[in-house]
Each structure stands twice: as structure tokens, then as C-alpha cells.
Amino acid sequence: MIKDFNFYAPTRVVFGRQSEEQIAQLIKASGGSRVLVHYGGGSARRSGLLDKVFALLREAGIYFVELGGVVPNPLLSLVEQGISLCRQEQVDFILAVGGGSVIDSAKAIGYGVGYDGPVWDFWEGKAVPQSCLPVGVVLTIPAAGSEMSSSCVITKDEGLLKRGINSDLCRARFCVMNPERTYTLPAYQTAAGCTDIMMHTMERYFSKYEDMMLTDAISEALLRTVKHCAVEVLKKPEDYLLRAQIMWAGSLAHNDLTECGTEKDFATHRLEHELSALFGVTHGAGLAALWGSWARYVMPRHQSRFVQFATNVMGVADASATPSEIALKGVEAMEQFYRQIGMPTSIPELIGRTVTDDEIALMVQKCSRGGTITVGAMEVLHEPDMTAIYQMANR
């Protein structure tokens, strides 16, 4: 069975060495004349990239203001500052310089500028976005895939509520990708990014729609490529070819290409959102800590999919093994890969201790929104299922 689909990927990608030289032309082509340059901590400035961006905008006569300070798991409070600044300066274009957190923060600002109420209304489900300021991206961290996706994940400071929404309105007009800008990424951040890239594909690959052979083949090739490059790039961090594969894979993993004819699950993502919101952990590492437990929990009822994953992605080959044994070996091989690149495979490895029953209950309460929603699609998870997976990952 194949699911009907509507594939839309309007983002222009400018990829390669010195690609940032085209920023001003791309902004003008997108109708921008008054720009908010949005970025995170000091790395973009220390690397010289921000100064380069500012110089290019000045040279082109483009007015801009800046707002830094985006943190991992981007906060609503900074989004609200950005909305006020954009209104005050009559900004008509937002340029995100950074990774997924910066891009999501830029998208959220874009949503809020033209909305009269609190921008958090969109994440509460009280309103649906009707407009978004155009967003462009200078990508520095391949991981989240937000540069080509319709998603936007924000954390509300009060209560540490981490939620996501999707709308094509926020898709970036363009994304500039220079793999050389990723050479200085720390090993841990590189590994966590590769984990996130692979998980975006796996969240779509593990689907009840199993007959879309072409999409499966694309997904499997992407997963094998990133798996190989993740191991090698930790040995050779300034290898352009490896960095380029990872950077392009990050975009393809989350622009919905690997969802064509299938159905995204994203249960692991939803469970991890509560983990990173509560403990402030790196998103990719949190995904690695939870995935094996999710897989073992749902695998008995979706064995054929896990056998295909084990065989075509993880290279498991054992003619004497039963299908259930092959499926399990595939999960174990994935966890061994996580360990090889320095990622955790349990919550205690991730945060340095086991979480309490009360903390698990709080994460379940937030993830299920008080028992009012479920997560997952290949297998729908209710509150008891969420609790069981957190408990499995807590051992």
C-alpha cells in the first residue's frame, strides 16, 4: 500500500565553497530590503561569518538589524523580542545564520510579526498561522533540516513546554550551504547532528506503508551514507567531501522527500522533546538515548520493517537467524553505531543519572498534553506506552 502525497519543496539551495557571497542577491530576489539577521552564540561571530554577512549586506545597500542569543531548544522569550524588533524596524526579511535552533526561532518571529495575539497561540492550537515574513538561511550546523522543512519547534520558558508546528508558510526562500563552514563543529555536535539527520529519515522509513520501493531506496541510501560519513568525519573533520555529504543529507532528510508514499511517525521525536525541554540535553543525543527503547517496544508488531532496516541499512546478514533475531540485531547494530560516534543509548548515559518516576510522569503528561493526544503513526502510543518506553530507556 502506498499513501497519496503532495510533495512541495520550494527552497532554493545554493551549495558549495564561497556560496555565502550570493546572500545579498538572494535577499533582493526574495523582495527583502530591511533585514533582521538572527543568530545564536559567539561561534558565528568568532568564525568571521557574521562579519562577512554584515559586509555583504552593507555593500549591497541593504538595511539590517541584528538579534543574537538563540540557544539550543530556542526560547519563546527571544522570539517575542524578535517580533518587537521587527515591528519597530519595519523588517521585511529575516536571515537566519546558524543551525536548526536559529532557523526555528527566525520562523517563529516571522509568524508573530503579522499576528495580533501572542505568538504562542500557534503552538497551543488556538490559532493557525496565516502569514510569515520571508526567511533565508545561511546554514552552519547540518542536523535539524529546518532549512528546507515546514516545521518550527519552540520552547516556552515558563513550564519548559517544547512544541512544534508545521506550515508551508515558513519554508525558507533560500538556503546557502558551504560545507567549509562546518569544519570547526565539535565532534559531539557533529555526531548529534548526524543522529538527528538519520532520525528524520527513520521517522518516515518506519511506516505502516511498506510498498513505496523508490522512497525506501532513497531513505536507505541516505542512512547508509550518513552512517559512513559520521564515523569517518570524526577522524577527518576538515574533509570537504564528508562534510558535503552530511550537509546535503540533512536537508534531504527533512524536506519530506523521504516521506513520499509513506507516513511519518515521529514518536521518538515527540518523546525526546520532553527530555530535552526538561534536562536541556542536545536533541540528537536525546534521540539516540530513546530510539532503541522505542524500537524494542514496537518491533514485535512491525517485524518485517525492522528486518528490512537490519538488512538494507545496517548490513545484518545471518542465514541461520529467524526474522525476529535479524530485526533485533538491526536495532543492536544501530545502538553500536551510536556508541561508536559517542552518542548515548540510554537516559542515564545521557544525563548522568536515572530519572525519577515523577520526572517520567511529568514528561508523559507534557507529551500527551494531559492524556488528550497520542503520538506516533506506525504504532500509536498512548500514555501507558510512553511511560513504558521512558522506563525502558531509563535502565
Contacts in CASP RR format, 6 or more apart in sequence:
PFRMAT RR
TARGET T0000
AUTHOR 0000-0000-0000
METHOD contacts of the structure
MODEL  1
MIKDFNFYAPTRVVFGRQSEEQIAQLIKASGGSRVLVHYGGGSARRSGLL
DKVFALLREAGIYFVELGGVVPNPLLSLVEQGISLCRQEQVDFILAVGGG
SVIDSAKAIGYGVGYDGPVWDFWEGKAVPQSCLPVGVVLTIPAAGSEMSS
SCVITKDEGLLKRGINSDLCRARFCVMNPERTYTLPAYQTAAGCTDIMMH
TMERYFSKYEDMMLTDAISEALLRTVKHCAVEVLKKPEDYLLRAQIMWAG
SLAHNDLTECGTEKDFATHRLEHELSALFGVTHGAGLAALWGSWARYVMP
RHQSRFVQFATNVMGVADASATPSEIALKGVEAMEQFYRQIGMPTSIPEL
IGRTVTDDEIALMVQKCSRGGTITVGAMEVLHEPDMTAIYQMANR
1 208 0 8 1.000
1 209 0 8 1.000
1 210 0 8 1.000
1 211 0 8 1.000
2 209 0 8 1.000
2 211 0 8 1.000
2 212 0 8 1.000
2 261 0 8 1.000
3 209 0 8 1.000
3 212 0 8 1.000
3 261 0 8 1.000
3 262 0 8 1.000
3 263 0 8 1.000
4 261 0 8 1.000
5 259 0 8 1.000
5 260 0 8 1.000
5 261 0 8 1.000
7 256 0 8 1.000
7 257 0 8 1.000
7 260 0 8 1.000
8 168 0 8 1.000
8 171 0 8 1.000
8 256 0 8 1.000
9 148 0 8 1.000
9 171 0 8 1.000
9 255 0 8 1.000
9 256 0 8 1.000
9 257 0 8 1.000
10 168 0 8 1.000
10 171 0 8 1.000
10 173 0 8 1.000
11 147 0 8 1.000
11 148 0 8 1.000
11 171 0 8 1.000
11 172 0 8 1.000
11 173 0 8 1.000
11 174 0 8 1.000
11 175 0 8 1.000
11 255 0 8 1.000
12 26 0 8 1.000
12 173 0 8 1.000
12 174 0 8 1.000
12 175 0 8 1.000
13 148 0 8 1.000
13 174 0 8 1.000
13 175 0 8 1.000
13 177 0 8 1.000
13 251 0 8 1.000
14 22 0 8 1.000
14 26 0 8 1.000
14 174 0 8 1.000
14 175 0 8 1.000
14 176 0 8 1.000
14 177 0 8 1.000
15 177 0 8 1.000
15 178 0 8 1.000
15 244 0 8 1.000
15 247 0 8 1.000
15 248 0 8 1.000
16 177 0 8 1.000
16 178 0 8 1.000
16 179 0 8 1.000
16 244 0 8 1.000
17 178 0 8 1.000
17 179 0 8 1.000
17 180 0 8 1.000
17 240 0 8 1.000
18 178 0 8 1.000
19 176 0 8 1.000
19 177 0 8 1.000
19 178 0 8 1.000
20 49 0 8 1.000
20 52 0 8 1.000
20 53 0 8 1.000
20 56 0 8 1.000
20 138 0 8 1.000
20 176 0 8 1.000
20 178 0 8 1.000
20 181 0 8 1.000
21 56 0 8 1.000
22 176 0 8 1.000
23 53 0 8 1.000
23 56 0 8 1.000
23 57 0 8 1.000
23 95 0 8 1.000
23 138 0 8 1.000
23 176 0 8 1.000
24 56 0 8 1.000
24 57 0 8 1.000
24 59 0 8 1.000
24 60 0 8 1.000
24 61 0 8 1.000
24 62 0 8 1.000
25 60 0 8 1.000
26 136 0 8 1.000
26 173 0 8 1.000
26 174 0 8 1.000
26 176 0 8 1.000
27 35 0 8 1.000
27 57 0 8 1.000
27 60 0 8 1.000
27 62 0 8 1.000
27 93 0 8 1.000
27 95 0 8 1.000
27 136 0 8 1.000
28 60 0 8 1.000
28 62 0 8 1.000
30 93 0 8 1.000
30 134 0 8 1.000
30 136 0 8 1.000
30 173 0 8 1.000
30 174 0 8 1.000
31 92 0 8 1.000
31 93 0 8 1.000
31 134 0 8 1.000
32 62 0 8 1.000
32 92 0 8 1.000
32 93 0 8 1.000
32 134 0 8 1.000
33 62 0 8 1.000
33 63 0 8 1.000
33 92 0 8 1.000
33 93 0 8 1.000
34 62 0 8 1.000
34 63 0 8 1.000
34 64 0 8 1.000
34 89 0 8 1.000
34 90 0 8 1.000
34 91 0 8 1.000
34 92 0 8 1.000
34 93 0 8 1.000
35 57 0 8 1.000
35 62 0 8 1.000
35 63 0 8 1.000
35 64 0 8 1.000
35 65 0 8 1.000
35 91 0 8 1.000
35 92 0 8 1.000
35 93 0 8 1.000
35 94 0 8 1.000
35 95 0 8 1.000
36 64 0 8 1.000
36 65 0 8 1.000
36 66 0 8 1.000
36 67 0 8 1.000
36 82 0 8 1.000
36 85 0 8 1.000
36 86 0 8 1.000
36 89 0 8 1.000
36 91 0 8 1.000
36 93 0 8 1.000
36 94 0 8 1.000
36 95 0 8 1.000
36 106 0 8 1.000
36 109 0 8 1.000
37 50 0 8 1.000
37 53 0 8 1.000
37 54 0 8 1.000
37 57 0 8 1.000
37 64 0 8 1.000
37 65 0 8 1.000
37 66 0 8 1.000
37 67 0 8 1.000
37 95 0 8 1.000
37 97 0 8 1.000
38 66 0 8 1.000
38 67 0 8 1.000
38 68 0 8 1.000
38 70 0 8 1.000
38 82 0 8 1.000
38 94 0 8 1.000
38 95 0 8 1.000
38 96 0 8 1.000
38 97 0 8 1.000
38 102 0 8 1.000
38 105 0 8 1.000
38 106 0 8 1.000
38 109 0 8 1.000
39 45 0 8 1.000
39 50 0 8 1.000
39 66 0 8 1.000
39 67 0 8 1.000
39 68 0 8 1.000
39 69 0 8 1.000
39 70 0 8 1.000
39 96 0 8 1.000
39 97 0 8 1.000
39 98 0 8 1.000
39 102 0 8 1.000
40 68 0 8 1.000
40 69 0 8 1.000
40 70 0 8 1.000
40 71 0 8 1.000
40 97 0 8 1.000
40 98 0 8 1.000
40 101 0 8 1.000
40 102 0 8 1.000
41 68 0 8 1.000
41 69 0 8 1.000
41 70 0 8 1.000
41 71 0 8 1.000
43 140 0 8 1.000
43 184 0 8 1.000
44 50 0 8 1.000
44 97 0 8 1.000
44 98 0 8 1.000
44 140 0 8 1.000
45 51 0 8 1.000
47 140 0 8 1.000
47 181 0 8 1.000
47 184 0 8 1.000
49 97 0 8 1.000
49 138 0 8 1.000
49 140 0 8 1.000
49 181 0 8 1.000
50 66 0 8 1.000
50 97 0 8 1.000
53 95 0 8 1.000
53 97 0 8 1.000
53 138 0 8 1.000
54 64 0 8 1.000
54 66 0 8 1.000
57 64 0 8 1.000
64 95 0 8 1.000
65 85 0 8 1.000
65 89 0 8 1.000
65 91 0 8 1.000
67 78 0 8 1.000
67 81 0 8 1.000
67 82 0 8 1.000
67 85 0 8 1.000
68 78 0 8 1.000
69 78 0 8 1.000
70 78 0 8 1.000
70 101 0 8 1.000
70 102 0 8 1.000
70 105 0 8 1.000
71 78 0 8 1.000
71 101 0 8 1.000
72 101 0 8 1.000
72 276 0 8 1.000
72 280 0 8 1.000
72 282 0 8 1.000
72 283 0 8 1.000
73 101 0 8 1.000
73 155 0 8 1.000
73 162 0 8 1.000
73 276 0 8 1.000
73 277 0 8 1.000
73 280 0 8 1.000
73 283 0 8 1.000
74 101 0 8 1.000
74 102 0 8 1.000
74 104 0 8 1.000
74 105 0 8 1.000
74 108 0 8 1.000
74 153 0 8 1.000
74 154 0 8 1.000
74 155 0 8 1.000
75 154 0 8 1.000
75 155 0 8 1.000
75 156 0 8 1.000
75 157 0 8 1.000
76 108 0 8 1.000
76 119 0 8 1.000
76 120 0 8 1.000
76 154 0 8 1.000
76 155 0 8 1.000
76 156 0 8 1.000
76 157 0 8 1.000
77 157 0 8 1.000
78 105 0 8 1.000
79 105 0 8 1.000
79 108 0 8 1.000
79 109 0 8 1.000
79 112 0 8 1.000
79 119 0 8 1.000
79 154 0 8 1.000
80 119 0 8 1.000
82 109 0 8 1.000
83 109 0 8 1.000
83 110 0 8 1.000
83 112 0 8 1.000
83 113 0 8 1.000
83 119 0 8 1.000
85 91 0 8 1.000
86 94 0 8 1.000
86 109 0 8 1.000
86 110 0 8 1.000
86 113 0 8 1.000
86 133 0 8 1.000
87 113 0 8 1.000
91 113 0 8 1.000
91 133 0 8 1.000
92 133 0 8 1.000
92 134 0 8 1.000
93 133 0 8 1.000
93 134 0 8 1.000
93 135 0 8 1.000
93 136 0 8 1.000
94 106 0 8 1.000
94 109 0 8 1.000
94 110 0 8 1.000
94 133 0 8 1.000
94 134 0 8 1.000
94 135 0 8 1.000
94 136 0 8 1.000
95 106 0 8 1.000
95 135 0 8 1.000
95 136 0 8 1.000
95 137 0 8 1.000
95 138 0 8 1.000
96 102 0 8 1.000
96 103 0 8 1.000
96 105 0 8 1.000
96 106 0 8 1.000
96 135 0 8 1.000
96 136 0 8 1.000
96 137 0 8 1.000
96 138 0 8 1.000
96 172 0 8 1.000
97 137 0 8 1.000
97 138 0 8 1.000
97 140 0 8 1.000
98 137 0 8 1.000
98 138 0 8 1.000
98 139 0 8 1.000
98 140 0 8 1.000
98 141 0 8 1.000
99 139 0 8 1.000
99 140 0 8 1.000
99 141 0 8 1.000
99 143 0 8 1.000
99 144 0 8 1.000
99 146 0 8 1.000
99 147 0 8 1.000
100 141 0 8 1.000
100 143 0 8 1.000
100 144 0 8 1.000
100 145 0 8 1.000
100 146 0 8 1.000
100 147 0 8 1.000
101 144 0 8 1.000
103 135 0 8 1.000
103 137 0 8 1.000
103 144 0 8 1.000
103 145 0 8 1.000
103 146 0 8 1.000
103 147 0 8 1.000
103 172 0 8 1.000
104 144 0 8 1.000
104 146 0 8 1.000
104 151 0 8 1.000
104 152 0 8 1.000
104 153 0 8 1.000
104 154 0 8 1.000
105 154 0 8 1.000
106 135 0 8 1.000
106 136 0 8 1.000
106 137 0 8 1.000
107 132 0 8 1.000
107 135 0 8 1.000
107 146 0 8 1.000
107 152 0 8 1.000
107 170 0 8 1.000
108 119 0 8 1.000
108 152 0 8 1.000
108 154 0 8 1.000
109 133 0 8 1.000
110 132 0 8 1.000
110 133 0 8 1.000
110 135 0 8 1.000
110 170 0 8 1.000
111 119 0 8 1.000
111 122 0 8 1.000
111 129 0 8 1.000
111 131 0 8 1.000
111 132 0 8 1.000
111 152 0 8 1.000
111 167 0 8 1.000
111 169 0 8 1.000
111 170 0 8 1.000
112 119 0 8 1.000
113 133 0 8 1.000
114 131 0 8 1.000
114 133 0 8 1.000
115 121 0 8 1.000
115 122 0 8 1.000
115 127 0 8 1.000
115 129 0 8 1.000
115 130 0 8 1.000
115 131 0 8 1.000
117 127 0 8 1.000
120 154 0 8 1.000
120 156 0 8 1.000
121 127 0 8 1.000
122 128 0 8 1.000
122 129 0 8 1.000
122 165 0 8 1.000
123 154 0 8 1.000
123 156 0 8 1.000
123 161 0 8 1.000
123 163 0 8 1.000
123 164 0 8 1.000
123 165 0 8 1.000
125 165 0 8 1.000
128 167 0 8 1.000
129 165 0 8 1.000
129 167 0 8 1.000
129 169 0 8 1.000
129 170 0 8 1.000
130 169 0 8 1.000
131 169 0 8 1.000
132 167 0 8 1.000
132 169 0 8 1.000
132 170 0 8 1.000
134 173 0 8 1.000
135 170 0 8 1.000
135 172 0 8 1.000
135 173 0 8 1.000
136 172 0 8 1.000
136 173 0 8 1.000
136 174 0 8 1.000
136 175 0 8 1.000
137 146 0 8 1.000
137 147 0 8 1.000
137 172 0 8 1.000
137 174 0 8 1.000
137 175 0 8 1.000
137 176 0 8 1.000
138 175 0 8 1.000
138 176 0 8 1.000
139 147 0 8 1.000
139 175 0 8 1.000
139 176 0 8 1.000
139 177 0 8 1.000
139 181 0 8 1.000
139 247 0 8 1.000
140 181 0 8 1.000
140 182 0 8 1.000
141 182 0 8 1.000
141 185 0 8 1.000
141 189 0 8 1.000
141 193 0 8 1.000
142 177 0 8 1.000
142 182 0 8 1.000
142 193 0 8 1.000
142 197 0 8 1.000
142 246 0 8 1.000
142 247 0 8 1.000
142 249 0 8 1.000
142 250 0 8 1.000
142 251 0 8 1.000
143 189 0 8 1.000
143 192 0 8 1.000
143 193 0 8 1.000
143 194 0 8 1.000
143 196 0 8 1.000
143 197 0 8 1.000
143 250 0 8 1.000
143 283 0 8 1.000
143 284 0 8 1.000
144 196 0 8 1.000
144 254 0 8 1.000
144 283 0 8 1.000
145 196 0 8 1.000
145 197 0 8 1.000
145 200 0 8 1.000
145 250 0 8 1.000
145 251 0 8 1.000
145 253 0 8 1.000
145 254 0 8 1.000
145 255 0 8 1.000
146 152 0 8 1.000
146 172 0 8 1.000
146 254 0 8 1.000
147 172 0 8 1.000
147 175 0 8 1.000
147 177 0 8 1.000
147 251 0 8 1.000
148 171 0 8 1.000
148 172 0 8 1.000
148 175 0 8 1.000
148 251 0 8 1.000
148 252 0 8 1.000
148 254 0 8 1.000
148 255 0 8 1.000
149 171 0 8 1.000
149 254 0 8 1.000
149 255 0 8 1.000
149 256 0 8 1.000
150 166 0 8 1.000
150 167 0 8 1.000
150 168 0 8 1.000
150 170 0 8 1.000
150 171 0 8 1.000
150 256 0 8 1.000
151 164 0 8 1.000
151 165 0 8 1.000
151 166 0 8 1.000
151 254 0 8 1.000
152 164 0 8 1.000
152 165 0 8 1.000
152 166 0 8 1.000
152 167 0 8 1.000
152 170 0 8 1.000
153 162 0 8 1.000
153 163 0 8 1.000
153 164 0 8 1.000
153 273 0 8 1.000
154 162 0 8 1.000
154 163 0 8 1.000
154 164 0 8 1.000
155 161 0 8 1.000
155 162 0 8 1.000
155 163 0 8 1.000
155 277 0 8 1.000
156 162 0 8 1.000
156 163 0 8 1.000
160 277 0 8 1.000
160 278 0 8 1.000
161 277 0 8 1.000
161 366 0 8 1.000
162 273 0 8 1.000
162 274 0 8 1.000
162 276 0 8 1.000
162 277 0 8 1.000
163 273 0 8 1.000
164 273 0 8 1.000
175 251 0 8 1.000
177 247 0 8 1.000
177 248 0 8 1.000
177 251 0 8 1.000
179 240 0 8 1.000
179 243 0 8 1.000
179 244 0 8 1.000
179 246 0 8 1.000
179 247 0 8 1.000
180 240 0 8 1.000
180 243 0 8 1.000
182 190 0 8 1.000
182 243 0 8 1.000
182 246 0 8 1.000
182 247 0 8 1.000
183 237 0 8 1.000
183 238 0 8 1.000
183 243 0 8 1.000
184 237 0 8 1.000
185 237 0 8 1.000
187 234 0 8 1.000
187 237 0 8 1.000
188 282 0 8 1.000
188 285 0 8 1.000
188 342 0 8 1.000
189 282 0 8 1.000
190 230 0 8 1.000
190 233 0 8 1.000
190 234 0 8 1.000
190 237 0 8 1.000
190 246 0 8 1.000
191 230 0 8 1.000
191 234 0 8 1.000
191 341 0 8 1.000
191 342 0 8 1.000
191 343 0 8 1.000
192 282 0 8 1.000
192 283 0 8 1.000
192 284 0 8 1.000
192 285 0 8 1.000
192 288 0 8 1.000
192 343 0 8 1.000
193 284 0 8 1.000
194 226 0 8 1.000
194 227 0 8 1.000
194 229 0 8 1.000
194 230 0 8 1.000
194 246 0 8 1.000
194 341 0 8 1.000
195 230 0 8 1.000
195 284 0 8 1.000
195 285 0 8 1.000
195 287 0 8 1.000
195 288 0 8 1.000
195 338 0 8 1.000
195 341 0 8 1.000
195 343 0 8 1.000
196 283 0 8 1.000
196 284 0 8 1.000
196 287 0 8 1.000
197 226 0 8 1.000
197 246 0 8 1.000
197 249 0 8 1.000
197 250 0 8 1.000
197 253 0 8 1.000
197 254 0 8 1.000
198 222 0 8 1.000
198 223 0 8 1.000
198 226 0 8 1.000
198 227 0 8 1.000
198 253 0 8 1.000
199 268 0 8 1.000
199 269 0 8 1.000
199 284 0 8 1.000
199 287 0 8 1.000
199 291 0 8 1.000
200 250 0 8 1.000
200 253 0 8 1.000
200 254 0 8 1.000
200 258 0 8 1.000
201 219 0 8 1.000
201 222 0 8 1.000
201 223 0 8 1.000
201 253 0 8 1.000
201 258 0 8 1.000
202 219 0 8 1.000
202 223 0 8 1.000
202 291 0 8 1.000
202 309 0 8 1.000
203 264 0 8 1.000
203 265 0 8 1.000
203 266 0 8 1.000
203 267 0 8 1.000
203 268 0 8 1.000
203 269 0 8 1.000
204 219 0 8 1.000
204 258 0 8 1.000
204 259 0 8 1.000
204 262 0 8 1.000
204 263 0 8 1.000
204 264 0 8 1.000
204 265 0 8 1.000
205 216 0 8 1.000
205 219 0 8 1.000
205 220 0 8 1.000
205 223 0 8 1.000
205 258 0 8 1.000
205 262 0 8 1.000
205 305 0 8 1.000
205 309 0 8 1.000
206 265 0 8 1.000
206 298 0 8 1.000
206 302 0 8 1.000
206 305 0 8 1.000
206 306 0 8 1.000
206 309 0 8 1.000
206 378 0 8 1.000
207 262 0 8 1.000
207 263 0 8 1.000
207 264 0 8 1.000
207 265 0 8 1.000
207 305 0 8 1.000
207 377 0 8 1.000
207 378 0 8 1.000
208 263 0 8 1.000
208 302 0 8 1.000
208 377 0 8 1.000
208 378 0 8 1.000
209 261 0 8 1.000
209 262 0 8 1.000
209 263 0 8 1.000
210 216 0 8 1.000
210 304 0 8 1.000
210 305 0 8 1.000
210 308 0 8 1.000
212 260 0 8 1.000
212 261 0 8 1.000
212 262 0 8 1.000
215 257 0 8 1.000
215 258 0 8 1.000
215 259 0 8 1.000
215 260 0 8 1.000
215 261 0 8 1.000
215 262 0 8 1.000
216 308 0 8 1.000
216 312 0 8 1.000
218 252 0 8 1.000
218 257 0 8 1.000
218 258 0 8 1.000
219 258 0 8 1.000
220 312 0 8 1.000
220 313 0 8 1.000
222 249 0 8 1.000
222 252 0 8 1.000
222 253 0 8 1.000
222 258 0 8 1.000
223 313 0 8 1.000
224 313 0 8 1.000
225 245 0 8 1.000
225 249 0 8 1.000
226 245 0 8 1.000
226 246 0 8 1.000
226 249 0 8 1.000
226 250 0 8 1.000
226 253 0 8 1.000
227 313 0 8 1.000
227 337 0 8 1.000
229 242 0 8 1.000
229 245 0 8 1.000
229 246 0 8 1.000
229 249 0 8 1.000
230 246 0 8 1.000
230 337 0 8 1.000
230 341 0 8 1.000
231 337 0 8 1.000
231 340 0 8 1.000
231 341 0 8 1.000
232 239 0 8 1.000
232 242 0 8 1.000
233 239 0 8 1.000
233 242 0 8 1.000
233 243 0 8 1.000
233 246 0 8 1.000
234 341 0 8 1.000
236 242 0 8 1.000
252 258 0 8 1.000
263 377 0 8 1.000
263 378 0 8 1.000
264 377 0 8 1.000
265 376 0 8 1.000
265 377 0 8 1.000
265 378 0 8 1.000
265 379 0 8 1.000
266 375 0 8 1.000
266 376 0 8 1.000
266 377 0 8 1.000
267 294 0 8 1.000
267 375 0 8 1.000
267 376 0 8 1.000
267 377 0 8 1.000
267 378 0 8 1.000
267 379 0 8 1.000
267 381 0 8 1.000
268 287 0 8 1.000
268 290 0 8 1.000
268 291 0 8 1.000
268 294 0 8 1.000
269 287 0 8 1.000
270 367 0 8 1.000
270 375 0 8 1.000
270 376 0 8 1.000
271 290 0 8 1.000
271 294 0 8 1.000
271 363 0 8 1.000
271 367 0 8 1.000
271 375 0 8 1.000
271 386 0 8 1.000
271 389 0 8 1.000
271 390 0 8 1.000
272 283 0 8 1.000
272 284 0 8 1.000
272 286 0 8 1.000
272 287 0 8 1.000
272 289 0 8 1.000
272 290 0 8 1.000
273 367 0 8 1.000
274 362 0 8 1.000
274 363 0 8 1.000
274 364 0 8 1.000
274 366 0 8 1.000
274 367 0 8 1.000
275 281 0 8 1.000
275 286 0 8 1.000
275 289 0 8 1.000
275 290 0 8 1.000
275 347 0 8 1.000
275 350 0 8 1.000
275 363 0 8 1.000
276 282 0 8 1.000
276 283 0 8 1.000
276 286 0 8 1.000
277 366 0 8 1.000
278 359 0 8 1.000
278 362 0 8 1.000
278 363 0 8 1.000
279 350 0 8 1.000
279 351 0 8 1.000
281 289 0 8 1.000
281 350 0 8 1.000
281 351 0 8 1.000
284 343 0 8 1.000
285 343 0 8 1.000
285 344 0 8 1.000
285 350 0 8 1.000
286 344 0 8 1.000
286 350 0 8 1.000
288 338 0 8 1.000
288 343 0 8 1.000
288 344 0 8 1.000
288 345 0 8 1.000
289 343 0 8 1.000
289 344 0 8 1.000
289 345 0 8 1.000
289 346 0 8 1.000
289 347 0 8 1.000
289 349 0 8 1.000
289 350 0 8 1.000
289 393 0 8 1.000
290 347 0 8 1.000
290 389 0 8 1.000
290 390 0 8 1.000
290 393 0 8 1.000
291 334 0 8 1.000
292 331 0 8 1.000
292 334 0 8 1.000
292 335 0 8 1.000
292 345 0 8 1.000
292 393 0 8 1.000
293 346 0 8 1.000
293 389 0 8 1.000
293 390 0 8 1.000
293 392 0 8 1.000
293 393 0 8 1.000
294 389 0 8 1.000
295 306 0 8 1.000
295 331 0 8 1.000
295 334 0 8 1.000
296 328 0 8 1.000
296 331 0 8 1.000
296 392 0 8 1.000
297 385 0 8 1.000
297 388 0 8 1.000
297 389 0 8 1.000
297 392 0 8 1.000
298 378 0 8 1.000
298 379 0 8 1.000
299 306 0 8 1.000
299 327 0 8 1.000
299 328 0 8 1.000
299 331 0 8 1.000
300 324 0 8 1.000
301 379 0 8 1.000
302 378 0 8 1.000
302 379 0 8 1.000
303 323 0 8 1.000
303 324 0 8 1.000
303 327 0 8 1.000
304 323 0 8 1.000
305 378 0 8 1.000
306 327 0 8 1.000
306 328 0 8 1.000
306 330 0 8 1.000
306 331 0 8 1.000
307 323 0 8 1.000
307 326 0 8 1.000
307 327 0 8 1.000
309 327 0 8 1.000
309 330 0 8 1.000
310 316 0 8 1.000
310 326 0 8 1.000
310 327 0 8 1.000
310 329 0 8 1.000
310 330 0 8 1.000
310 331 0 8 1.000
310 333 0 8 1.000
311 317 0 8 1.000
311 326 0 8 1.000
314 329 0 8 1.000
314 330 0 8 1.000
314 333 0 8 1.000
314 334 0 8 1.000
314 337 0 8 1.000
315 333 0 8 1.000
316 326 0 8 1.000
316 329 0 8 1.000
316 330 0 8 1.000
316 333 0 8 1.000
318 325 0 8 1.000
318 326 0 8 1.000
318 329 0 8 1.000
321 329 0 8 1.000
335 345 0 8 1.000
338 344 0 8 1.000
338 345 0 8 1.000
339 345 0 8 1.000
344 350 0 8 1.000
346 393 0 8 1.000
346 394 0 8 1.000
346 395 0 8 1.000
347 354 0 8 1.000
347 355 0 8 1.000
347 390 0 8 1.000
347 393 0 8 1.000
347 394 0 8 1.000
348 354 0 8 1.000
348 394 0 8 1.000
348 395 0 8 1.000
354 394 0 8 1.000
354 395 0 8 1.000
355 363 0 8 1.000
355 390 0 8 1.000
355 394 0 8 1.000
360 387 0 8 1.000
360 390 0 8 1.000
360 391 0 8 1.000
360 394 0 8 1.000
361 387 0 8 1.000
363 386 0 8 1.000
363 390 0 8 1.000
364 383 0 8 1.000
364 386 0 8 1.000
364 387 0 8 1.000
364 390 0 8 1.000
365 371 0 8 1.000
367 375 0 8 1.000
367 386 0 8 1.000
368 374 0 8 1.000
368 375 0 8 1.000
368 382 0 8 1.000
368 383 0 8 1.000
368 386 0 8 1.000
370 383 0 8 1.000
371 382 0 8 1.000
371 383 0 8 1.000
374 380 0 8 1.000
374 381 0 8 1.000
374 382 0 8 1.000
375 381 0 8 1.000
375 386 0 8 1.000
379 385 0 8 1.000
381 389 0 8 1.000
END
